[in-house]
């Protein structure tokens, strides 16, 4: 399987604590009204987002201990419209472990995102973990929206807006691992449009009295 595409290194990153979805709404209205016939700061060059966009989102969760639980959920949705294309997705992974031996429980999670061909990317991601005398937990979540306006590019390359919510702390579902080792994972991907593509990959593994692991990837292209 080829490696996921990388985000253009020239992307500008903006840290925005407020709701910036109005930016997308204005851009979408503009794109629907003028379509691909209206130019912007500059027209796409060969190899840029004029050829469409692709997004890969995923993550993993692992837990080690006498009793373990790992869960993963990945969703990726893409749609090609007249004048623009939009991709929306998320990844949520959790892990928890308990061990009879103090300090032996381990839990870890992570998420990732790679987007190519987008003009604007809004994303929010967060990771938290905790460790007790005989237990451990971890959680990671990522949400994003990617927008490509046909026939137009923002000056200076794609704009990446990273959302931050002070005081927001994501907590795990609260389900402590039952007796045993469990792994649950689900991935969905859906694309609508000509020459579109969608694919998913999931993996789950458990070892009795020792280990649980899940990972998942969702790929969409329009």
Protein Blocks (a to p, Z undefined) as FASTA:
>chain_A
ZZdddddfkbccdddfbdfklmmmmmmmmmmmnommbccfbdcdehiaknopcddddddd
ddedjbdcddddddddddddehiacdddddddddddddfbghkaccddddddddehiabd
cddddddddddfkbccddddddddddddehiacehiaaddddddehiacddehiacdedd
ddddddddddedehiacdddddddddehkbccddddddddZZ
